[in-house]
Amino acid sequence: MEKMEILLVEDNAGDALLIRQILADASVPVNLPIVRDGEQAPTLLSDPHFQPALIILDLNISRISGAALLER
């Protein structure tokens, strides 16, 4: 079974760890790249080979807010 690609945009290490642990128990295998701020997310998403099925976005992240990322 192919891994589901889920992007996590989260600057809190504890929250990122919790989400990783929860997804580890999912019925489908998950690949979970994590970016720590709003500047890293657009860089990763601009890669045409990276097509996440889901993006989990913290709205209160540093550098560029989650709300500003949604507008982009």
NUDRENVO-651207 format. One record per atom (N, C-alpha, C): chain; x, y, z; atom name. Coordinates in Angstrom, 3 decimals. Each point is the difference from the previous one (the first is absolute). Example, Ala and Ser with C-alpha at 12.3 -4.5 7.8 and 13.67 -1.06 7.14 Angstrom:
BEGIN
ATOM chaine        X        Y        Z atome
ATOM      A   13.190   -5.690    7.800     N
ATOM      A   -0.890    1.190    0.000    CA
ATOM      A    0.900    1.200    0.000     C
ATOM      A   -0.350    1.050   -0.720     N
ATOM      A    0.820    1.190    0.060    CA
ATOM      A   -0.770    1.090    0.730     C
//
This chain:
BEGIN
ATOM chaine        X        Y        Z atome
ATOM      A    0.843   -1.180    0.000     N
ATOM      A   -0.843    1.180    0.000    CA
ATOM      A    0.890    1.245    0.000     C
ATOM      A   -0.344    0.948   -0.854     N
ATOM      A    0.775    1.241   -0.106    CA
ATOM      A   -0.273    0.899    1.208     C
ATOM      A    1.049    0.684    0.433     N
ATOM      A   -0.150    0.891    1.146    CA
ATOM      A   -0.762    1.264   -0.375     C
ATOM      A   -0.866    0.423    0.901     N
ATOM      A   -0.715    1.258   -0.179    CA
ATOM      A    0.923    1.130    0.457     C
ATOM      A    0.124    1.007   -0.831     N
ATOM      A    0.853    1.154    0.293    CA
ATOM      A   -0.837    1.062    0.721     C
ATOM      A    0.383    0.329    1.235     N
ATOM      A   -0.671    1.036    0.777    CA
ATOM      A    1.054    1.002    0.439     C
ATOM      A   -0.207    1.265   -0.316     N
ATOM      A    0.919    1.055    0.419    CA
ATOM      A   -0.495    0.593    1.302     C
ATOM      A    0.890    0.094    0.976     N
ATOM      A   -0.309    0.636    1.278    CA
ATOM      A    0.785    1.297    0.095     C
ATOM      A   -0.704    1.112    0.177     N
ATOM      A    0.624    1.303    0.190    CA
ATOM      A   -0.238    0.363    1.462     C
ATOM      A    1.000   -0.221    0.834     N
ATOM      A   -0.149    0.124    1.448    CA
ATOM      A    1.321    0.411    0.630     C
ATOM      A   -0.008    1.061    0.803     N
ATOM      A    1.229    0.469    0.618    CA
ATOM      A    0.201   -0.524    1.423     C
ATOM      A   -0.992   -0.661    0.558     N
ATOM      A    0.122   -0.541    1.350    CA
ATOM      A    0.409   -1.466   -0.088     C
ATOM      A    1.179   -0.318    0.513     N
ATOM      A    0.536   -1.365   -0.111    CA
ATOM      A   -0.897   -1.020    0.694     C
ATOM      A   -0.584    0.362    1.127     N
ATOM      A   -0.881   -0.919    0.719    CA
ATOM      A   -1.248   -0.328   -0.794     C
ATOM      A   -0.593    1.014   -0.626     N
ATOM      A   -1.187   -0.227   -0.832    CA
ATOM      A    0.345   -0.851   -1.216     C
ATOM      A    1.149    0.260   -0.605     N
ATOM      A    0.430   -0.778   -1.164    CA
ATOM      A    0.202   -1.466    0.384     C
ATOM      A    0.608   -0.236    1.156     N
ATOM      A    0.214   -1.372    0.468    CA
ATOM      A   -1.333   -0.698    0.245     C
ATOM      A   -0.940    0.688    0.620     N
ATOM      A   -1.314   -0.576    0.269    CA
ATOM      A   -0.707   -0.382   -1.301     C
ATOM      A    0.027    0.879   -0.979     N
ATOM      A   -0.641   -0.286   -1.287    CA
ATOM      A    0.691   -1.177   -0.687     C
ATOM      A    1.330   -0.041    0.058     N
ATOM      A    0.743   -1.129   -0.594    CA
ATOM      A   -0.413   -1.316    0.658     C
ATOM      A   -0.119   -0.004    1.326     N
ATOM      A   -0.383   -1.219    0.721    CA
ATOM      A   -1.414   -0.439   -0.357     C
ATOM      A   -0.913    0.956   -0.110     N
ATOM      A   -1.379   -0.332   -0.364    CA
ATOM      A   -0.050   -0.598   -1.404     C
ATOM      A    0.714    0.611   -0.941     N
ATOM      A   -0.020   -0.497   -1.382    CA
ATOM      A    0.718   -1.339   -0.147     C
ATOM      A    0.901   -0.310    0.923     N
ATOM      A    0.687   -1.298   -0.048    CA
ATOM      A   -0.986   -1.149    0.198     C
ATOM      A   -1.116    0.279    0.663     N
ATOM      A   -1.023   -1.023    0.235    CA
ATOM      A   -1.068   -0.037   -1.091     C
ATOM      A    0.165    0.804   -1.040     N
ATOM      A   -0.991    0.050   -1.072    CA
ATOM      A   -0.041   -1.326   -0.756     C
ATOM      A   -1.135   -0.268   -0.604     N
ATOM      A   -0.152   -1.265   -0.730    CA
ATOM      A    0.737    0.003   -1.333     C
ATOM      A    0.424    1.177   -0.458     N
ATOM      A    0.808    0.100   -1.213    CA
ATOM      A    1.372    0.552    0.376     C
ATOM      A    1.051   -0.432   -0.691     N
ATOM      A    1.326    0.544    0.302    CA
ATOM      A    0.072    1.474   -0.396     C
ATOM      A    0.671    0.792    0.832     N
ATOM      A    0.068    1.441   -0.194    CA
ATOM      A    1.447    0.463   -0.019     C
ATOM      A    0.322    0.852   -0.960     N
ATOM      A    1.267    0.722   -0.007    CA
ATOM      A   -0.324    1.417    0.461     C
ATOM      A    0.663    0.472    1.066     N
ATOM      A   -0.347    1.276    0.609    CA
ATOM      A    1.189    0.949    0.029     C
ATOM      A    0.259    0.709   -1.100     N
ATOM      A    1.011    1.049    0.071    CA
ATOM      A   -0.529    1.135    0.880     C
ATOM      A    0.896    0.592    0.785     N
ATOM      A   -0.380    1.080    0.907    CA
ATOM      A    0.830    1.232   -0.327     C
ATOM      A   -0.674    1.129   -0.179     N
ATOM      A    0.700    1.275   -0.135    CA
ATOM      A   -0.342    0.830    1.227     C
ATOM      A    0.959    0.803    0.449     N
ATOM      A   -0.114    0.676    1.289    CA
ATOM      A   -0.445    1.454   -0.074     C
ATOM      A   -0.074    0.574   -1.182     N
ATOM      A   -0.450    1.389   -0.083    CA
ATOM      A   -0.640    0.263   -1.356     C
ATOM      A   -0.611    1.172   -0.095     N
ATOM      A   -0.742    0.351   -1.203    CA
ATOM      A    0.834    0.266   -1.221     C
ATOM      A    1.307    0.154    0.159     N
ATOM      A    0.859    0.203   -1.169    CA
ATOM      A    0.405   -1.317   -0.644     C
ATOM      A    0.070   -1.060    0.783     N
ATOM      A    0.411   -1.295   -0.530    CA
ATOM      A   -1.106   -0.668   -0.811     C
ATOM      A   -1.251    0.214    0.382     N
ATOM      A   -1.115   -0.674   -0.667    CA
ATOM      A   -0.103    0.335   -1.486     C
ATOM      A    0.020    1.279   -0.407     N
ATOM      A   -0.101    0.285   -1.442    CA
ATOM      A    1.161   -0.578   -0.800     C
ATOM      A    1.166   -0.050    0.612     N
ATOM      A    1.159   -0.581   -0.682    CA
ATOM      A   -0.250   -1.468   -0.307     C
ATOM      A   -0.458   -0.743    0.992     N
ATOM      A   -0.269   -1.422   -0.201    CA
ATOM      A   -1.159   -0.206   -0.975     C
ATOM      A   -1.042    0.815    0.131     N
ATOM      A   -1.170   -0.160   -0.867    CA
ATOM      A    0.259    0.415   -1.444     C
ATOM      A    1.055    0.767   -0.241     N
ATOM      A    0.329    0.384   -1.372    CA
ATOM      A    0.673   -1.131   -0.777     C
ATOM      A    0.407   -1.054    0.693     N
ATOM      A    0.606   -1.160   -0.652    CA
ATOM      A   -1.097   -0.783   -0.731     C
ATOM      A    0.060   -0.103   -1.319     N
ATOM      A   -1.070   -0.677   -0.740    CA
ATOM      A   -0.108   -1.496    0.315     C
ATOM      A    1.031   -0.601    0.580     N
ATOM      A   -0.034   -1.421    0.352    CA
ATOM      A   -0.662   -0.238    1.349     C
ATOM      A   -0.195    1.059    0.761     N
ATOM      A   -0.627   -0.126    1.320    CA
ATOM      A   -1.470    0.370   -0.117     C
ATOM      A   -0.862   -0.992    0.138     N
ATOM      A   -1.448    0.186   -0.139    CA
ATOM      A   -0.688   -0.607    1.227     C
ATOM      A   -0.050    0.745    1.112     N
ATOM      A   -0.616   -0.582    1.202    CA
ATOM      A   -1.502   -0.198   -0.166     C
ATOM      A   -0.502   -1.064    0.589     N
ATOM      A   -1.437   -0.267   -0.006    CA
ATOM      A   -0.711    0.886    1.017     C
ATOM      A    0.757    0.463    1.009     N
ATOM      A   -0.573    0.793    1.079    CA
ATOM      A    1.079    0.920    0.553     C
ATOM      A   -0.395    1.196    0.398     N
ATOM      A    0.904    0.926    0.679    CA
ATOM      A   -0.631    0.340    1.345     C
ATOM      A    0.737   -0.248    1.073     N
ATOM      A   -0.430    0.386    1.339    CA
ATOM      A    0.770    1.270    0.325     C
ATOM      A   -0.720    1.101    0.167     N
ATOM      A    0.615    1.315    0.111    CA
ATOM      A   -0.317    0.651    1.333     C
ATOM      A    1.042    0.312    0.752     N
ATOM      A   -0.130    0.787    1.227    CA
ATOM      A   -0.195    1.454   -0.426     C
ATOM      A   -1.060    0.637    0.453     N
ATOM      A   -0.252    1.380   -0.401    CA
ATOM      A    0.900    0.996    0.716     C
ATOM      A    0.589   -0.389    1.127     N
ATOM      A    0.853    0.900    0.788    CA
ATOM      A    1.465   -0.403   -0.105     C
ATOM      A    0.535    0.000   -1.209     N
ATOM      A    1.401   -0.350   -0.203    CA
ATOM      A    0.823    1.260   -0.223     C
ATOM      A    1.298   -0.165    0.083     N
ATOM      A    0.900    1.148   -0.110    CA
ATOM      A    0.303    0.360   -1.454     C
ATOM      A    0.573    1.166   -0.159     N
ATOM      A    0.440    0.603   -1.261    CA
ATOM      A   -1.162    0.387   -0.901     C
ATOM      A   -0.701   -0.953   -0.569     N
ATOM      A   -1.210    0.261   -0.783    CA
ATOM      A   -1.130   -0.754    0.707     C
ATOM      A   -1.063    0.695    0.341     N
ATOM      A   -1.090   -0.649    0.757    CA
ATOM      A   -0.709   -1.052   -0.859     C
ATOM      A   -0.678   -0.892    0.677     N
ATOM      A   -0.791   -1.013   -0.695    CA
ATOM      A   -1.080    0.631   -0.855     C
ATOM      A   -0.609    1.094    0.499     N
ATOM      A   -1.035    0.687   -0.777    CA
ATOM      A    0.594    0.592   -1.293     C
ATOM      A    1.194    0.558    0.081     N
ATOM      A    0.649    0.545   -1.192    CA
ATOM      A    0.338   -1.121   -0.991     C
ATOM      A    0.379   -1.166    0.510     N
ATOM      A    0.271   -1.136   -0.887    CA
ATOM      A   -1.267   -0.433   -0.723     C
ATOM      A   -1.104    0.002    0.688     N
ATOM      A   -1.269   -0.382   -0.635    CA
ATOM      A   -0.360    0.972   -1.123     C
ATOM      A    0.293    1.266    0.190     N
ATOM      A   -0.291    0.986   -1.042    CA
ATOM      A    0.825   -0.232   -1.254     C
ATOM      A    1.220   -0.499    0.185     N
ATOM      A    0.863   -0.285   -1.146    CA
ATOM      A   -0.551   -1.146   -0.787     C
//
